[in-house]
Amino acid sequence: MKVKHCLLATALLFACTVVRAADKITIGVIQYDLSDIDKSFKDLHDQGFGSCEINYKKNTLTKEFAEKVKEASKKHEIKVTTLVGVPGKSVWNFRQGPATIGLVPVEGREEKIKVYHEMIDFCAMADIPAMHSHFGFIPEDPSSEQYKDFIKVMRDLAGYAKQRNVLIYFETGQETPTTLIRALKDIGTGNVFINCDLANLLMYGKSNSLDAVKLFGPLIKEFHAKDGKYPDPNNPYELGDEVPIPTGEVNFPAVIAELKKQGFQGAVTIECELNGSQHDYVVKTRKYLQELLDK
């Protein structure tokens, strides 16, 4: 009988832990229109959202705008979880992507780092906990000079962010989960984590959705809700297609259940703007994700 009571108590404790974790997960969107942040945050709140990411826009990240963001966030109870941006030239395919995206390529790196510093400084001013980006196709060979150079560059950038109490998130996609985990370990500053975009991992042909979440575990601090498919074997030079949730190959029911099991307490961010032609899709998708969180 004691064994049965113990098992029952353990099951109840696990169930309560999952509920508490789910209660702390917010659903948000990416905020691209920064022209009237107060109205934008009010609209988000009125539609049932609890968080958002702000998209980087040149010449907008001023101290005055930081104060507006803080005021609107508090007023409308919308938590800004990250500032997202991919500076410089970026070509989203397999032919030119490795030579253009992020800080792996040397060309254009200096200007990109300036933008990343600006983003980090804004996060500090606006009380945004993190900035995130695609930092490039991380080399899989950890002994290569390109890999070592990239790790040094990222370690310097992460050190700059750490001095300002800002986290850095790698958005997934261009590398396998194991390659990314290795890079975070080698950077080693303790303030670098993962924005998990499972659609990207599929579209780049790097991992299925559930395996990736299990591998990343507590390194996931932000989660992009997006769906997609593997690259077409007949056209291995282009990414797979992005498709509406839940029509792709991201197993959202299994993934959300795994996130809850792991005790994830971050934001599930739909990679869309609430306004415009996507409004109905975003509202419908929020409802779908909320139902999964409530199970």
ZAZAMAR-681427 format. One record per residue (C-alpha): residue number from 1; x, y, z. Coordinates in nm, 2 decimals, padded with zeros to 4 digits, always signed. Example, Ala and Ser with C-alpha at 12.3 -4.5 7.8 and 13.67 -1.06 7.14 Angstrom:
! residues 2
R; seq; east; north; up
R; 1; +01.23; -00.45; +00.78
R; 2; +01.37; -00.11; +00.71
***
This chain:
! residues 295
R; seq; east; north; up
R; 1; +00.00; +00.00; +00.00
R; 2; +00.28; +00.24; +00.08
R; 3; +00.43; +00.19; -00.27
R; 4; +00.09; +00.27; -00.43
R; 5; +00.05; +00.58; -00.21
R; 6; +00.40; +00.69; -00.31
R; 7; +00.33; +00.64; -00.68
R; 8; +00.01; +00.83; -00.65
R; 9; +00.18; +01.12; -00.48
R; 10; +00.45; +01.12; -00.74
R; 11; +00.19; +01.13; -01.02
R; 12; +00.00; +01.41; -00.86
R; 13; +00.32; +01.61; -00.81
R; 14; +00.42; +01.57; -01.17
R; 15; +00.07; +01.68; -01.28
R; 16; +00.09; +01.99; -01.07
R; 17; +00.43; +02.07; -01.20
R; 18; +00.31; +02.05; -01.56
R; 19; +00.01; +02.27; -01.48
R; 20; +00.22; +02.53; -01.32
R; 21; +00.47; +02.53; -01.61
R; 22; +00.19; +02.56; -01.86
R; 23; +00.03; +02.85; -01.67
R; 24; +00.36; +03.04; -01.71
R; 25; +00.39; +02.99; -02.08
R; 26; +00.27; +03.30; -02.28
R; 27; +00.16; +03.31; -02.64
R; 28; +00.28; +03.60; -02.85
R; 29; +00.36; +03.73; -03.19
R; 30; +00.64; +03.92; -03.36
R; 31; +00.58; +04.29; -03.35
R; 32; +00.70; +04.44; -03.68
R; 33; +00.51; +04.77; -03.68
R; 34; +00.67; +05.00; -03.43
R; 35; +00.49; +05.32; -03.52
R; 36; +00.24; +05.31; -03.24
R; 37; +00.36; +05.07; -02.98
R; 38; +00.09; +05.16; -02.73
R; 39; -00.19; +05.07; -02.97
R; 40; -00.01; +04.76; -03.09
R; 41; +00.03; +04.63; -02.73
R; 42; -00.34; +04.71; -02.66
R; 43; -00.45; +04.51; -02.96
R; 44; -00.24; +04.22; -02.85
R; 45; -00.39; +04.23; -02.50
R; 46; -00.74; +04.26; -02.64
R; 47; -00.69; +03.95; -02.85
R; 48; -00.56; +03.74; -02.56
R; 49; -00.19; +03.75; -02.61
R; 50; +00.05; +03.78; -02.33
R; 51; +00.39; +03.85; -02.49
R; 52; +00.56; +03.96; -02.81
R; 53; +00.90; +03.99; -02.97
R; 54; +01.00; +04.32; -03.12
R; 55; +01.16; +04.31; -03.47
R; 56; +01.47; +04.52; -03.52
R; 57; +01.42; +04.83; -03.73
R; 58; +01.71; +05.07; -03.81
R; 59; +01.71; +05.41; -03.65
R; 60; +01.42; +05.33; -03.41
R; 61; +01.61; +05.19; -03.11
R; 62; +01.64; +05.51; -02.91
R; 63; +01.61; +05.57; -02.54
R; 64; +01.28; +05.75; -02.60
R; 65; +01.14; +05.45; -02.78
R; 66; +01.27; +05.22; -02.50
R; 67; +01.07; +05.42; -02.25
R; 68; +00.76; +05.39; -02.46
R; 69; +00.81; +05.01; -02.48
R; 70; +00.84; +04.98; -02.11
R; 71; +00.54; +05.20; -02.05
R; 72; +00.32; +05.01; -02.30
R; 73; +00.44; +04.67; -02.17
R; 74; +00.34; +04.75; -01.82
R; 75; +00.01; +04.92; -01.91
R; 76; -00.12; +04.64; -02.14
R; 77; +00.05; +04.35; -01.96
R; 78; +00.24; +04.24; -02.27
R; 79; +00.58; +04.10; -02.19
R; 80; +00.85; +04.17; -02.45
R; 81; +01.06; +03.86; -02.45
R; 82; +01.33; +03.94; -02.72
R; 83; +01.45; +04.18; -02.98
R; 84; +01.50; +03.99; -03.30
R; 85; +01.70; +04.09; -03.61
R; 86; +01.93; +03.95; -03.88
R; 87; +02.15; +04.24; -03.99
R; 88; +02.33; +04.26; -04.32
R; 89; +02.28; +04.07; -04.64
R; 90; +02.11; +03.73; -04.58
R; 91; +02.01; +03.49; -04.86
R; 92; +01.78; +03.21; -04.74
R; 93; +01.89; +02.92; -04.94
R; 94; +02.17; +02.66; -04.95
R; 95; +02.37; +02.81; -05.23
R; 96; +02.43; +03.16; -05.08
R; 97; +02.31; +03.13; -04.73
R; 98; +02.64; +02.99; -04.58
R; 99; +02.83; +03.29; -04.72
R; 100; +02.59; +03.56; -04.62
R; 101; +02.39; +03.48; -04.30
R; 102; +02.51; +03.58; -03.96
R; 103; +02.86; +03.60; -03.82
R; 104; +03.02; +03.29; -03.97
R; 105; +03.11; +03.47; -04.29
R; 106; +03.39; +03.73; -04.24
R; 107; +03.26; +03.96; -04.51
R; 108; +03.03; +04.22; -04.36
R; 109; +03.09; +04.10; -04.00
R; 110; +03.21; +04.43; -03.86
R; 111; +02.89; +04.61; -03.96
R; 112; +02.67; +04.33; -03.83
R; 113; +02.84; +04.34; -03.49
R; 114; +02.77; +04.71; -03.46
R; 115; +02.40; +04.64; -03.52
R; 116; +02.41; +04.36; -03.26
R; 117; +02.57; +04.59; -03.01
R; 118; +02.29; +04.84; -03.08
R; 119; +02.03; +04.57; -03.03
R; 120; +02.19; +04.47; -02.70
R; 121; +02.21; +04.83; -02.58
R; 122; +01.84; +04.87; -02.66
R; 123; +01.75; +04.56; -02.47
R; 124; +01.93; +04.70; -02.16
R; 125; +01.74; +05.03; -02.20
R; 126; +01.40; +04.87; -02.25
R; 127; +01.43; +04.59; -01.99
R; 128; +01.41; +04.33; -02.27
R; 129; +01.58; +04.02; -02.14
R; 130; +01.73; +03.89; -02.46
R; 131; +01.81; +03.96; -02.83
R; 132; +01.81; +03.68; -03.08
R; 133; +01.92; +03.62; -03.44
R; 134; +02.04; +03.37; -03.70
R; 135; +02.41; +03.37; -03.64
R; 136; +02.50; +03.16; -03.95
R; 137; +02.57; +02.81; -04.07
R; 138; +02.78; +02.69; -03.78
R; 139; +03.06; +02.46; -03.91
R; 140; +03.02; +02.10; -03.80
R; 141; +03.39; +02.04; -03.76
R; 142; +03.49; +02.19; -03.42
R; 143; +03.86; +02.16; -03.52
R; 144; +03.83; +02.38; -03.83
R; 145; +03.97; +02.74; -03.82
R; 146; +03.63; +02.87; -03.94
R; 147; +03.46; +02.72; -03.63
R; 148; +03.72; +02.84; -03.39
R; 149; +03.70; +03.19; -03.54
R; 150; +03.32; +03.19; -03.51
R; 151; +03.33; +03.08; -03.15
R; 152; +03.57; +03.36; -03.06
R; 153; +03.35; +03.62; -03.23
R; 154; +03.04; +03.49; -03.05
R; 155; +03.22; +03.48; -02.72
R; 156; +03.31; +03.84; -02.75
R; 157; +02.95; +03.94; -02.85
R; 158; +02.81; +03.73; -02.56
R; 159; +03.06; +03.90; -02.32
R; 160; +02.94; +04.24; -02.44
R; 161; +02.58; +04.13; -02.37
R; 162; +02.66; +03.98; -02.03
R; 163; +02.81; +04.31; -01.91
R; 164; +02.47; +04.46; -01.98
R; 165; +02.27; +04.17; -01.82
R; 166; +02.13; +04.07; -02.16
R; 167; +02.09; +03.71; -02.29
R; 168; +02.16; +03.60; -02.65
R; 169; +01.94; +03.34; -02.82
R; 170; +02.05; +03.14; -03.13
R; 171; +01.75; +03.09; -03.36
R; 172; +01.76; +02.73; -03.48
R; 173; +01.78; +02.62; -03.84
R; 174; +02.11; +02.62; -04.01
R; 175; +02.27; +02.34; -03.81
R; 176; +02.19; +02.02; -03.64
R; 177; +02.09; +02.03; -03.27
R; 178; +02.41; +01.87; -03.17
R; 179; +02.62; +02.12; -03.36
R; 180; +02.44; +02.41; -03.19
R; 181; +02.46; +02.26; -02.84
R; 182; +02.84; +02.21; -02.89
R; 183; +02.87; +02.57; -03.00
R; 184; +02.69; +02.71; -02.69
R; 185; +02.91; +02.49; -02.47
R; 186; +03.23; +02.62; -02.64
R; 187; +03.11; +02.99; -02.62
R; 188; +03.08; +02.92; -02.25
R; 189; +02.97; +03.26; -02.12
R; 190; +02.66; +03.13; -01.95
R; 191; +02.42; +03.38; -02.11
R; 192; +02.37; +03.21; -02.45
R; 193; +02.06; +02.99; -02.51
R; 194; +01.82; +02.89; -02.78
R; 195; +01.51; +03.03; -02.96
R; 196; +01.37; +02.70; -03.09
R; 197; +01.22; +02.73; -03.44
R; 198; +01.12; +02.37; -03.53
R; 199; +00.99; +02.47; -03.87
R; 200; +01.34; +02.60; -03.96
R; 201; +01.50; +02.27; -03.85
R; 202; +01.27; +02.09; -04.09
R; 203; +01.30; +02.34; -04.37
R; 204; +01.68; +02.31; -04.35
R; 205; +01.66; +01.94; -04.32
R; 206; +01.84; +01.92; -03.99
R; 207; +01.61; +01.75; -03.74
R; 208; +01.25; +01.63; -03.67
R; 209; +01.06; +01.84; -03.42
R; 210; +01.02; +01.62; -03.12
R; 211; +01.38; +01.49; -03.12
R; 212; +01.51; +01.85; -03.13
R; 213; +01.31; +01.96; -02.83
R; 214; +01.43; +01.65; -02.63
R; 215; +01.79; +01.73; -02.73
R; 216; +01.78; +02.10; -02.65
R; 217; +01.59; +02.06; -02.32
R; 218; +01.65; +02.35; -02.08
R; 219; +01.85; +02.54; -02.33
R; 220; +01.52; +02.65; -02.49
R; 221; +01.42; +02.99; -02.36
R; 222; +01.20; +03.10; -02.64
R; 223; +00.99; +02.90; -02.89
R; 224; +00.88; +03.00; -03.24
R; 225; +00.55; +02.86; -03.34
R; 226; +00.58; +02.81; -03.72
R; 227; +00.53; +02.51; -03.94
R; 228; +00.71; +02.37; -04.24
R; 229; +00.83; +02.08; -04.45
R; 230; +01.16; +01.92; -04.53
R; 231; +01.34; +02.03; -04.85
R; 232; +01.22; +01.88; -05.18
R; 233; +01.46; +01.60; -05.27
R; 234; +01.43; +01.72; -05.63
R; 235; +01.55; +02.07; -05.54
R; 236; +01.82; +02.04; -05.27
R; 237; +01.94; +02.39; -05.32
R; 238; +01.63; +02.56; -05.16
R; 239; +01.48; +02.53; -04.82
R; 240; +01.16; +02.34; -04.76
R; 241; +00.83; +02.52; -04.77
R; 242; +00.68; +02.72; -04.47
R; 243; +00.32; +02.63; -04.43
R; 244; +00.04; +02.73; -04.19
R; 245; +00.01; +02.57; -03.85
R; 246; -00.07; +02.27; -03.82
R; 247; -00.04; +02.16; -04.19
R; 248; +00.33; +02.09; -04.19
R; 249; +00.56; +01.83; -04.03
R; 250; +00.60; +02.00; -03.68
R; 251; +00.42; +01.77; -03.44
R; 252; +00.28; +02.04; -03.22
R; 253; +00.08; +01.82; -02.98
R; 254; +00.38; +01.61; -02.90
R; 255; +00.62; +01.91; -02.89
R; 256; +00.39; +02.12; -02.66
R; 257; +00.35; +01.82; -02.43
R; 258; +00.73; +01.77; -02.42
R; 259; +00.79; +02.14; -02.34
R; 260; +00.54; +02.12; -02.05
R; 261; +00.71; +01.81; -01.93
R; 262; +01.04; +01.98; -01.93
R; 263; +00.90; +02.27; -01.73
R; 264; +00.94; +02.53; -02.01
R; 265; +00.81; +02.87; -01.89
R; 266; +00.90; +03.10; -02.18
R; 267; +00.69; +03.23; -02.47
R; 268; +00.55; +03.05; -02.76
R; 269; +00.57; +03.31; -03.03
R; 270; +00.37; +03.29; -03.36
R; 271; +00.61; +03.42; -03.63
R; 272; +00.35; +03.66; -03.77
R; 273; +00.22; +04.01; -03.71
R; 274; -00.13; +04.04; -03.55
R; 275; -00.23; +04.32; -03.79
R; 276; -00.30; +04.30; -04.16
R; 277; -00.40; +04.00; -04.38
R; 278; -00.26; +03.75; -04.13
R; 279; -00.49; +03.86; -03.85
R; 280; -00.74; +03.58; -03.87
R; 281; -00.47; +03.31; -03.90
R; 282; -00.28; +03.45; -03.60
R; 283; -00.60; +03.45; -03.38
R; 284; -00.70; +03.10; -03.49
R; 285; -00.34; +02.98; -03.43
R; 286; -00.33; +03.13; -03.08
R; 287; -00.65; +02.94; -03.00
R; 288; -00.51; +02.61; -03.13
R; 289; -00.18; +02.65; -02.93
R; 290; -00.37; +02.75; -02.61
R; 291; -00.58; +02.44; -02.64
R; 292; -00.26; +02.23; -02.65
R; 293; -00.12; +02.42; -02.35
R; 294; -00.44; +02.36; -02.16
R; 295; -00.44; +01.98; -02.21
***
